[in-house]
Amino acid sequence: MSWILLTNDDGIDSPALAPFARALSDLAETRVVVPDQERSWISKAITRFDLVTHEVVERGGVEMHTVSGFPADSVQIGVGPLFDDPPALVVSGINLGFNYGAGYALGSGTVGAAFEGWEAGVPAIALSTQGGPTWDGWQAFSRTGAALPMWEQISMVATAVVDSIRSSEIFEHADIVSVNLPADVSPKTPRKVSPMARVRYGRLYAAADGGFNHDYWGDVVELGDMEGTDIAVTNAGMVSITPLRAPASPTLPDVLVQSLETAD
């Protein structure tokens, strides 16, 4: 493998970034291109009209490239004009917060960056993690210096998962792979290949003076059986490995097609 392009949607100051970059470098040269600030819940937005600026910075002893745009911009720039040769693999993450279930994957900048890798013709893996017992408490802890051993452990296991995926034939059957790891993951944590759960998230905004504030409560609308899905597997404390295709059309019954079509 020539080199790995590492990006994220939590930005240059993500506590996961430097530990993961160091761990991935055991597999291959790893070059980091990330947004210069957090760009969560942005899907695969692309900067269309503004100039995307670029800087080289250092975090945790790792040289990193920042761009003023979005995660998908980071991938396009990293695959394209920034370096002389393209990467062999795009790795996006490790995201702070699970990206499981269809509703969350559609909105995720982490997953969106992986799909941008597919757009650029490069295999891509998105990785996300989360701990407990509460989201707010775990997120606050995850950004402290005391969390560094946790991030090093997650990064070590995540790198092993990346290695197993890129060494397999999964990309003959999938466009990208989404991985969700519990924050207390270890090398002994079971890994399960699991389909994406069909879920939607609930309302996102609440009225505020002069407008609306993002006010997500974490509610999930289940559209089918959760058993065996990425949500069920991850909530059971295991690593979910979810192969995904880019949006594709379902096969419709002939009678339905005939009711919609018109004759020549």
Stockholm file with secondary structure:
# STOCKHOLM 1.0

chainA/1-264         MSWILLTNDDGIDSPALAPFARALSDLAETRVVVPDQERSWISKAITRFDLVTHEVVERGGVEMHTVSGFPADSVQIGVGPLFDDPPALVVSGINLGFNYGAGYALGSGTVGAAFEGWEAGVPAIALSTQGGPTWDGWQAFSRTGAALPMWEQISMVATAVVDSIRSSEIFEHADIVSVNLPADVSPKTPRKVSPMARVRYGRLYAAADGGFNHDYWGDVVELGDMEGTDIAVTNAGMVSITPLRAPASPTLPDVLVQSLETAD
#=GR chainA/1-264 SS CCEEEEECSSCTTCTTHHHHHHHHTTTSEEEEEEESSCCTTCTTCCCCSSCCCEEEEEETTEEEEEESSCHHHHHHHHHTTSSSSCCSEEEEEEEESCCCSHHHHHHCHHHHHHHHHHHTTCCEEEEEEECCSCHHHHHHHHTSGGGHHHHHHHHHHHHHHHHHHHTSSGGGTCSEEEEEEETTCCTTSCEEECCCCCEEECCCEEEETTEEEECCCCCEEECSCCTTSHHHHHHTTCEEEEEECSCCCCCCCHHHHHHHCCCC
#=GC SS_cons         CCEEEEECSSCTTCTTHHHHHHHHTTTSEEEEEEESSCCTTCTTCCCCSSCCCEEEEEETTEEEEEESSCHHHHHHHHHTTSSSSCCSEEEEEEEESCCCSHHHHHHCHHHHHHHHHHHTTCCEEEEEEECCSCHHHHHHHHTSGGGHHHHHHHHHHHHHHHHHHHTSSGGGTCSEEEEEEETTCCTTSCEEECCCCCEEECCCEEEETTEEEECCCCCEEECSCCTTSHHHHHHTTCEEEEEECSCCCCCCCHHHHHHHCCCC
//
